């Protein structure tokens, strides 16, 4: 049974909390054989690791002989430091590759290990997987009454109902994190569920090696590993970064020989990765584990460090848990009632602490004006009590508070993107005006720059930091409207959008139907789409595009999808551009925003709708009769984010659509 990388409450009467041990997951079968016992140690991959850990075999055989009953245990083999305390995977990874008995014996003496048991699946003649975890744990404690000390057989620590103290200990001691488990859950072999959740302090990831760069200077064998994640079982790799740190000379040589044996002329990545040195490709068979600080908004590793090879994991089984959690929402799971537990990615780290900024902002809102100190500069804010939504009694200060709260989720969406400003100086009930150019003078930290394709605009505001976001609110800009391309590559779009815009007589039920039809068309092409509310009456479906995609290609693809839907459902949909020619009860499938410089309100953007809507990412499972777009506002969205996390992260990190392959599928359907 596998755990899902997802947050869990630290206080919950139904949860138990255990340290996340950083070793080798193992199932151990122990069967009495007269005065001794037969012991088999299997890794998660199913490899037999019995010979690599003779000290565990001896301890388990002696235990079984005393109890005279078979058992199947689940747990973690961990390396121990000089005090007998568990340490990281890097201290045990050398042992899992050994086959020479003398070397195994030498390292068994030099680098001791322990088996930390956390589950009991068979107890004598009793098969326990269908029993609740609480019962299995009680049976495990009865079976291992002497396993609470510092010997080779140990019980995993576990606390019930309140994991705050254990979390604090994890932070203080530098553990990898905690595992939160539902005490009522059965054991589900081979399944990764939210009944077991990994709450990580340190980010680690298993990745597949697809190539390496040539070494520079005095370095031997290779410069850095080029690693990626399988895009599908048996498929190509999505590039995730270069890993050059963490290698000893001996490990460089060992890994270098393995790479040489797997050399190939075929690039295994779905798009050719960038490289400062000449790349060499290898068959994607080796799995490495790395630690890193974070994922970038483009889905690359930040500051990765090599920890070791994982021969206990097959490449096809690897999934980027951080991204998979976010993309689960677009795989059409079974409907689930809201509110849902957090199943998506956590927000990206910011230079500022949002809570501290919010505290400072609240003081300024109480006064009506003042200076807000941020990491990139100090922003003067004023007229914070000015109504922007008079009927709702929502002010500029309320809008600024909202944007500070959601900034960890919104800033990655607009990072490096030119912005168009729609200003409401007198609130949503008065006239607004568009402003393309940045003010001639902007505060320190606010990003304004010229975009190469702009002939008439000397500089635009560019998103990505809190100073720019706060300054825009100060200018009475309500929505965040970014380009579909970045400032550094303005002619290449990395997302495309299908805008479902209802005519005045169309019900939201009809909009929901059209969104389902879009999803069905995309499913038929093997493409995942990301869904969000517009913040008004419509819905948006976004598609990730590969590097170098032109606006013409992105728009053409969206128009093809729209044409299929209109052909099948002419009574409900239209692509007619002239408004007065459209059926007033139809939904206009708008693909025309996919042009350089055009915009849509982005995910998490506030909107100038009469209910102060916020454009909210949705799981496809939420697209049912219970969905009410008016439920998602600047008042309600922050709490939703705390509950379910960042559903939009999966789009930012998804591999781009292979448009050539999609067009081939379209041709085959004709």
C-alpha positions in Angstrom: 0.0 0.0 0.0 1.4 3.4 -1.0 1.0 6.8 0.4 0.0 10.0 -1.5 2.0 13.2 -1.2 -0.6 15.5 0.2 -1.2 17.6 3.3 -3.3 16.3 6.2 -4.5 18.1 9.3 -2.2 17.7 12.3 -5.2 17.2 14.5 -7.8 14.6 13.5 -9.4 11.9 15.7 -9.3 9.4 12.8 -5.7 9.8 11.9 -2.5 8.3 13.3 0.9 9.9 12.6 4.3 8.2 12.1 7.7 9.4 11.2 8.5 9.0 7.5 11.5 6.7 7.6 14.1 7.3 4.8 15.2 3.9 3.8 14.1 0.9 1.7 10.5 -0.2 1.8 10.3 -3.9 2.5 7.8 -6.7 2.8 9.3 -9.5 5.0 7.8 -13.0 5.1 8.8 -15.1 8.1 7.8 -18.8 8.2 8.7 -21.3 11.0 10.9 -24.2 9.9 11.4 -26.4 13.0 13.8 -24.7 15.4 14.6 -21.9 13.0 12.6 -19.9 10.4 12.8 -19.1 6.7 13.1 -15.3 6.1 12.4 -13.5 2.8 13.0 -9.8 2.3 11.4 -8.2 -0.8 11.8 -4.6 -2.0 8.9 -2.5 -3.3 9.9 -3.6 -6.8 9.7 -7.2 -5.8 13.5 -7.9 -5.8 14.8 -10.4 -3.3 17.1 -8.4 -0.8 17.4 -11.2 1.7 21.2 -11.8 1.1 22.0 -8.1 1.5 20.8 -7.9 5.1 22.0 -11.1 7.0 21.8 -9.4 10.4 18.1 -8.8 9.8 17.6 -12.4 8.7 19.2 -13.6 11.9 17.1 -11.4 14.2 13.8 -12.2 12.4 14.5 -15.9 12.4 15.1 -15.8 16.2 12.0 -13.8 16.7 9.9 -16.3 14.6 11.3 -19.3 16.4 10.2 -17.8 19.8 6.7 -17.1 18.6 6.3 -20.2 16.3 3.9 -18.5 13.9 4.3 -17.1 10.4 4.0 -13.4 9.7 4.1 -11.0 6.8 5.5 -7.6 7.9 5.5 -4.3 6.1 8.1 -1.6 7.1 11.3 0.2 6.2 14.9 -0.9 6.4 16.9 2.1 7.7 20.5 2.8 8.2 21.6 3.7 11.8 24.1 6.3 13.0 26.6 5.8 15.8 23.8 6.4 18.4 21.5 3.8 16.8 19.2 6.4 15.3 17.8 6.2 11.8 19.6 8.2 9.1 19.0 9.0 5.5 18.8 6.8 2.4 22.3 7.8 1.3 23.7 5.7 4.2 22.1 2.5 3.0 21.9 2.8 -0.7 25.4 1.2 -1.2 24.2 -2.0 0.6 21.3 -2.7 -1.8 23.7 -3.2 -4.7 26.1 -5.7 -3.1 26.3 -9.4 -4.0 29.7 -10.4 -2.7 29.3 -12.1 0.7 32.5 -10.7 2.1 31.5 -7.1 1.2 28.0 -7.6 2.6 29.5 -8.9 5.9 32.0 -5.9 6.0 29.3 -3.3 5.5 26.9 -5.1 7.9 29.5 -4.5 10.6 30.4 -1.0 9.5 27.0 0.3 8.6 24.3 -1.4 10.8 20.6 -1.3 9.8 17.3 -1.9 11.5 13.9 -3.0 10.3 11.2 -0.6 11.4 7.8 -2.4 11.2 4.6 -0.4 10.7 2.1 -3.0 9.5 1.2 -6.6 10.0 -0.5 -8.2 7.0 -0.6 -11.9 8.1 -0.4 -13.1 11.7 -0.2 -16.9 11.8 -3.2 -18.2 10.0 -5.0 -14.8 10.1 -5.0 -12.6 6.9 -5.4 -9.0 8.2 -5.4 -6.8 5.1 -9.2 -6.3 5.3 -9.0 -5.3 9.0 -8.7 -1.6 10.1 -5.3 -0.2 10.5 -5.9 0.3 14.3 -6.5 -3.4 14.7 -3.5 -4.4 12.6 -1.3 -2.0 14.7 -2.6 -3.6 17.9 -1.8 -7.1 16.5 1.7 -5.8 15.5 2.4 -4.5 19.0 1.4 -7.9 20.4 3.6 -9.7 18.0 6.6 -7.5 18.6 6.5 -6.8 22.4 10.2 -6.3 22.7 10.7 -4.1 19.6 10.5 -0.7 21.2 14.2 -0.4 22.0 17.3 0.1 19.8 17.7 -3.5 18.4 17.5 -4.6 14.7 13.7 -5.1 14.9 11.7 -2.0 15.9 8.2 -0.7 15.9 7.5 2.5 14.0 6.6 5.3 16.4 2.9 6.2 16.2 0.7 8.8 17.8 -3.1 9.1 17.5 -5.3 12.1 16.9 -2.7 14.9 17.3 0.6 15.0 15.3 1.7 18.5 16.2 4.4 17.4 18.7 5.7 14.8 16.2 5.7 17.4 13.4 7.7 19.8 15.6 10.2 17.0 16.4 10.5 16.2 12.6 11.3 19.8 12.0 13.8 20.0 14.8 15.6 16.7 13.9 15.5 17.2 10.1 13.4 14.2 9.3 12.0 13.8 5.8 8.4 14.3 7.2 5.5 12.4 8.6 3.0 9.8 7.3 -0.6 10.4 8.3 -2.8 7.3 8.1 -6.5 6.8 8.6 -6.9 4.4 11.5 -10.1 3.0 9.9 -8.5 2.0 6.6 -7.9 -1.5 5.3 -4.6 -2.4 3.7 -4.9 -1.9 -0.1 -2.0 -3.7 -1.8 -0.4 -1.8 -4.7 -2.7 1.2 -4.4 -1.7 4.8 -3.6 -4.6 6.4 -1.7 -5.3 9.4 0.5 -5.9 7.0 3.4 -2.1 7.2 3.8 -0.6 10.6 3.2 3.0 11.7 3.1 3.6 15.1 4.6 7.2 16.0 3.5 9.6 18.5 5.0 12.3 17.7 2.5 11.5 17.3 -1.1 12.7 14.1 -2.7 12.0 12.5 -6.1 12.8 9.4 -7.9 13.6 10.1 -11.6 14.7 8.3 -14.7 18.1 9.0 -16.2 17.8 9.7 -20.0 21.3 11.1 -20.6 24.3 12.9 -19.3 26.6 15.8 -20.2 30.3 15.5 -20.8 32.5 16.4 -17.9 34.5 19.6 -17.6 37.8 20.4 -16.0 39.2 17.7 -13.7 35.8 15.9 -13.3 35.7 12.4 -14.8 33.1 10.1 -16.3 30.3 12.7 -16.7 29.2 16.2 -15.9 25.6 15.9 -14.9 22.8 13.4 -15.3 19.8 14.5 -17.4 16.7 13.2 -15.7 13.0 13.1 -16.3 9.7 11.5 -15.6 7.8 9.0 -17.7 4.9 10.7 -19.5 3.1 7.4 -19.8 3.9 3.8 -18.9 6.6 2.7 -21.3 6.6 6.2 -22.8 9.2 8.9 -23.3 10.5 11.2 -20.5 9.5 14.7 -19.6 12.7 16.5 -18.8 13.0 17.6 -15.2 16.5 18.9 -14.9 20.3 18.3 -14.6 21.7 16.6 -11.5 25.5 17.2 -11.0 26.0 17.5 -7.3 26.2 14.8 -4.6 28.7 12.4 -6.3 31.8 11.0 -4.8 34.6 9.9 -7.1 33.8 6.3 -6.6 30.1 6.9 -7.3 30.9 8.9 -10.5 32.8 5.8 -11.7 30.1 3.3 -10.7 27.3 5.4 -12.3 29.5 6.2 -15.3 30.1 2.5 -16.1 26.3 1.9 -15.9 25.7 4.8 -18.3 28.2 3.6 -20.8 26.5 0.2 -20.9 23.2 1.9 -21.8 24.5 4.3 -24.5 22.1 5.0 -27.4 21.8 7.5 -30.2 18.1 8.0 -29.5 17.0 10.9 -27.3 14.5 9.4 -24.8 13.0 12.8 -23.8 9.8 14.1 -25.4 11.5 17.4 -26.2 15.3 17.8 -26.5 16.5 19.3 -23.2 18.8 22.3 -23.0 22.4 21.5 -22.1 25.6 23.6 -21.6 27.8 20.7 -22.7 27.3 18.1 -25.3 24.6 15.6 -24.3 24.9 11.9 -24.5 21.7 9.7 -24.5 21.1 6.5 -22.6 18.3 4.0 -22.5 15.9 5.1 -19.8 16.5 2.2 -17.4 18.3 3.7 -14.4 16.4 5.3 -11.5 18.0 7.8 -9.2 16.7 9.6 -6.1 17.5 13.3 -5.6 16.7 15.9 -3.0 15.9 19.4 -4.1 14.5 22.7 -2.8 11.4 23.1 -5.0 9.9 22.8 -8.5 10.1 25.8 -10.8 7.0 27.1 -12.5 8.2 25.3 -15.6 8.4 22.0 -13.9 12.2 21.8 -13.4 14.1 20.8 -10.2 15.6 23.6 -8.2 19.1 22.8 -6.8 18.9 19.0 -7.1 21.4 16.8 -5.3 22.0 13.1 -6.1 21.3 10.7 -3.3 21.7 7.4 -4.9 20.6 4.8 -7.5 17.3 3.0 -6.8 17.4 -0.6 -8.1 14.3 -1.3 -6.1 12.1 1.0 -8.3 11.2 0.4 -12.0 11.1 3.5 -14.3 7.5 2.8 -15.4 6.3 3.0 -11.8 7.7 6.5 -11.2 5.3 9.4 -11.0 6.0 12.9 -9.9 3.9 12.8 -6.8 3.8 16.6 -6.4 2.5 17.0 -9.9 0.3 13.9 -10.0 -1.6 15.2 -7.0 -2.4 18.4 -8.9 -3.3 16.6 -12.1 -5.6 14.0 -10.5 -8.4 16.6 -10.9 -8.3 16.3 -14.7 -8.6 12.5 -15.0 -12.3 12.3 -14.4 -12.5 10.6 -11.0 -15.8 9.5 -9.5 -17.9 12.4 -8.2 -17.2 13.5 -4.7 -19.0 15.8 -2.4 -17.5 19.1 -1.4 -15.7 20.2 0.6 -12.9 17.9 -0.3 -9.6 17.2 1.5 -6.6 18.8 0.1 -5.4 16.6 -2.8 -3.5 19.0 -4.9 -0.1 20.6 -4.8 1.0 23.0 -2.1 1.7 26.6 -3.2 5.2 27.7 -4.3 7.4 29.4 -1.8 7.5 33.3 -1.9 10.2 35.7 -0.9 7.7 37.2 1.6 5.9 35.5 4.4 2.2 36.0 3.3 1.0 35.9 6.9 3.4 38.7 7.9 2.4 40.8 4.9 -1.2 40.2 5.7 -0.7 41.4 9.3 1.0 44.6 8.1 -1.7 45.1 5.6 -4.5 44.8 8.1 -3.0 47.7 10.1 -2.9 49.8 6.9 -6.5 49.0 6.1 -7.5 50.1 9.6 -5.8 53.5 8.9 -6.8 53.7 5.2 -3.4 54.2 3.8 0.3 53.8 4.5 3.5 52.0 3.3 3.6 48.3 2.8 7.2 46.8 3.1 7.8 43.9 0.7 10.8 41.9 -0.2 11.3 43.8 -3.5 10.5 47.3 -2.2 8.1 49.5 -0.3 4.7 50.2 -1.9 2.6 53.2 -1.0 -1.1 52.2 -0.7 -4.0 54.5 -0.2 -7.8 54.9 -0.3 -8.0 51.4 1.0 -11.6 52.0 2.3 -12.8 53.1 -1.1 -15.7 50.8 -2.2 -15.0 48.7 -5.3 -18.2 46.6 -5.0 -20.5 49.1 -3.3 -23.5 46.7 -3.0 -21.3 44.1 -1.4 -19.4 46.6 0.7 -16.1 45.3 -0.5 -13.3 47.9 -0.7 -9.9 48.2 -2.3 -8.4 47.0 1.0 -10.6 43.9 0.8 -9.3 43.2 -2.8 -5.7 43.8 -1.6 -6.2 41.4 1.3 -7.5 38.7 -1.1 -4.6 39.0 -3.4 -2.1 38.8 -0.6 -3.8 35.6 0.7 -3.8 33.9 -2.7 -0.4 35.3 -3.9 1.4 32.0 -3.4 -1.0 30.4 -5.9 -1.5 33.3 -8.3 2.0 34.6 -8.7 3.3 31.4 -10.5 0.4 31.8 -12.9 1.4 35.3 -14.0 5.2 34.9 -13.6 7.1 36.5 -16.5 3.9 37.3 -18.3 3.0 40.8 -19.7 -0.2 42.1 -18.2 -3.1 44.2 -19.5 -4.7 46.4 -16.9 -8.4 47.1 -16.7 -8.9 49.8 -14.1 -12.0 50.6 -12.1 -11.1 53.9 -10.4 -14.7 54.4 -9.2 -15.7 50.7 -8.6 -17.4 48.1 -10.7 -20.6 50.1 -11.1 -18.8 52.9 -12.9 -16.9 53.1 -16.2 -13.6 51.2 -16.5 -10.8 51.7 -19.0 -8.0 49.5 -20.4 -4.4 50.5 -19.9 -1.7 48.7 -21.9 1.4 50.6 -20.9 3.0 50.7 -17.5 3.0 54.0 -15.6 6.0 56.2 -16.5 7.2 55.8 -12.9 6.7 52.7 -10.8 7.8 51.9 -7.3 10.9 50.0 -6.6 10.3 46.3 -7.1 7.5 46.7 -9.6 8.4 45.0 -12.8 7.9 47.0 -16.0 9.7 46.3 -19.2 9.5 46.7 -23.0 8.2 43.6 -24.9 9.9 42.9 -28.2 6.7 42.6 -30.2 5.3 45.9 -28.9 5.8 48.7 -31.3 3.5 51.2 -29.6 3.9 50.4 -25.9 7.2 51.5 -24.4 6.8 49.2 -21.3 4.3 46.9 -19.8 3.9 45.6 -16.3 5.1 42.0 -16.0 3.7 39.6 -13.4 5.4 37.4 -10.9 6.1 39.3 -7.7 4.0 40.6 -4.9 5.1 44.2 -5.3 3.7 44.3 -8.9 0.5 42.7 -7.7 -0.1 45.1 -4.9 0.7 48.1 -7.1 -1.9 47.0 -9.6 -4.5 46.9 -6.9 -3.5 50.4 -5.8 -4.2 51.4 -9.4 -7.7 49.9 -9.0 -7.0 47.0 -11.3 -9.4 44.2 -10.3 -8.5 41.3 -12.6 -5.1 39.8 -13.5 -5.1 39.4 -17.3 -1.8 37.9 -18.5 -0.6 37.1 -22.0 -0.5 33.4 -23.1 3.2 33.9 -23.7 6.1 35.1 -21.6 8.1 38.3 -21.8 11.2 36.5 -22.9 9.4 34.6 -25.7 6.4 36.7 -26.6 5.7 35.0 -29.9 5.5 31.5 -28.5 2.4 30.5 -26.4 2.8 27.9 -23.7 -1.0 27.6 -23.0 -4.1 27.8 -25.1 -7.6 28.4 -23.8 -11.1 27.5 -24.9 -13.5 30.1 -23.5 -17.1 29.0 -23.0 -19.0 32.3 -23.0 -22.8 31.9 -22.5 -25.1 34.2 -24.4 -27.7 36.1 -22.1 -30.3 33.4 -22.5 -28.0 30.4 -21.8 -28.3 28.7 -18.5 -25.2 27.6 -16.5 -26.4 24.0 -16.9 -25.8 24.5 -20.6 -22.3 25.8 -20.0 -21.6 22.7 -17.9 -22.8 20.5 -20.7 -20.5 22.2 -23.2 -17.5 21.8 -20.9 -18.2 18.1 -20.7 -18.3 17.9 -24.5 -14.9 19.7 -24.6 -13.5 17.2 -22.1 -14.9 14.3 -24.1 -13.3 15.6 -27.3 -9.9 16.1 -25.5 -10.2 12.6 -24.0 -10.7 11.1 -27.4 -7.4 12.8 -28.5 -5.6 11.6 -25.4 -5.2 15.1 -24.1 -5.8 16.4 -20.6 -7.4 19.8 -20.1 -7.6 22.0 -17.0 -10.9 23.5 -16.0 -11.7 26.7 -14.2 -14.5 29.1 -13.7 -14.2 32.4 -15.5 -15.2 34.3 -12.4 -18.4 35.5 -14.1 -20.9 33.2 -16.0 -18.6 31.1 -18.0 -16.0 28.4 -17.8 -12.4 28.1 -19.3 -10.6 25.0 -20.4 -6.8 25.4 -20.7 -4.3 23.2 -22.6 -0.6 23.0 -22.1 1.6 23.5 -25.2 5.1 22.5 -25.9 8.1 24.8 -26.2 8.1 26.8 -29.4 4.4 26.5 -30.2 3.2 29.4 -32.3 0.0 31.3 -31.6 -1.3 30.2 -35.0 -0.9 26.5 -34.1 -2.4 26.8 -30.7 -5.5 28.7 -32.0 -6.0 26.3 -34.9 -6.0 23.3 -32.6 -8.6 25.0 -30.3 -10.7 25.9 -33.4 -10.7 22.3 -34.6 -11.9 21.1 -31.2 -14.6 23.8 -31.2 -15.7 22.8 -34.7 -16.2 19.1 -33.7 -18.4 20.2 -30.8 -20.5 22.6 -32.8 -21.0 20.0 -35.5 -22.3 17.5 -32.9 -24.3 20.1 -30.8 -25.5 22.9 -33.1 -28.5 23.6 -31.0 -26.5 24.6 -28.0 -23.1 25.9 -29.3 -21.8 28.3 -31.8 -18.5 29.7 -33.1 -20.3 32.6 -34.9 -18.2 35.7 -34.3 -20.9 38.3 -34.9 -22.9 38.6 -31.6 -26.3 39.5 -33.1 -26.1 36.3 -35.3 -25.8 34.0 -32.4 -28.7 32.1 -30.8 -29.4 34.0 -27.5 -29.6 30.7 -25.7 -26.3 29.3 -27.1 -22.8 29.0 -25.6 -20.1 30.7 -27.7 -16.9 28.6 -27.9 -14.4 31.4 -28.2 -10.9 30.5 -29.4 -9.9 34.0 -30.5 -8.1 34.9 -27.3 -5.2 32.7 -28.5 -3.4 35.6 -30.2 -0.3 37.5 -29.3 -1.3 40.2 -26.7 -4.8 38.9 -26.1 -5.7 37.9 -22.6 -8.2 36.0 -20.3 -8.5 36.5 -16.6 -6.2 33.9 -15.1 -6.6 31.3 -12.4 -7.2 32.9 -9.0 -7.9 36.3 -10.5 -10.6 38.4 -9.0 -13.3 39.6 -11.4 -15.5 42.7 -11.6 -18.7 40.6 -11.6 -21.6 41.6 -9.5 -20.8 38.9 -6.9 -17.0 39.6 -6.7 -16.2 36.3 -8.4 -12.8 34.7 -8.5 -11.6 32.5 -11.4 -11.3 29.2 -9.6 -9.6 26.0 -10.8 -11.9 23.0 -10.6 -11.6 19.2 -10.7 -13.6 17.7 -13.5 -15.5 15.7 -10.8 -17.0 19.0 -9.7 -18.7 19.6 -13.1 -22.1 18.5 -12.0 -25.5 20.0 -11.0 -24.1 21.1 -7.7 -21.6 23.4 -9.3 -22.5 27.1 -8.8 -19.9 29.6 -10.1 -21.3 32.2 -7.7 -20.0 30.2 -4.8 -16.4 31.1 -5.8 -15.6 34.7 -4.7 -12.8 36.7 -3.2 -14.4 36.0 0.2 -14.6 32.2 -0.2 -11.6 31.2 -2.4 -8.9 31.5 0.2 -10.5 28.9 2.4 -11.0 26.6 -0.5 -7.3 26.8 -1.3 -6.4 25.9 2.3 -8.6 22.8 1.9 -7.7 21.4 -1.5 -4.5 23.2 -2.5 -3.3 24.3 -6.0 -5.3 22.5 -8.7 -3.7 24.7 -11.3 -0.1 23.6 -10.6 -0.6 20.5 -12.8 -1.2 22.7 -15.9 2.0 24.7 -15.3 4.0 21.5 -14.9 2.4 19.3 -17.5 4.2 18.3 -20.7 3.0 20.2 -23.7 0.6 18.7 -26.1 2.1 16.9 -29.1 0.1 18.8 -31.7 1.4 16.7 -34.6 0.2 13.5 -32.9 -3.1 15.1 -32.0 -3.6 16.2 -35.6 -2.8 12.7 -36.8 -5.6 11.4 -34.4 -7.9 14.0 -35.8 -7.2 12.9 -39.4 -7.7 9.3 -38.5 -11.2 10.1 -37.2 -12.3 11.7 -40.4 
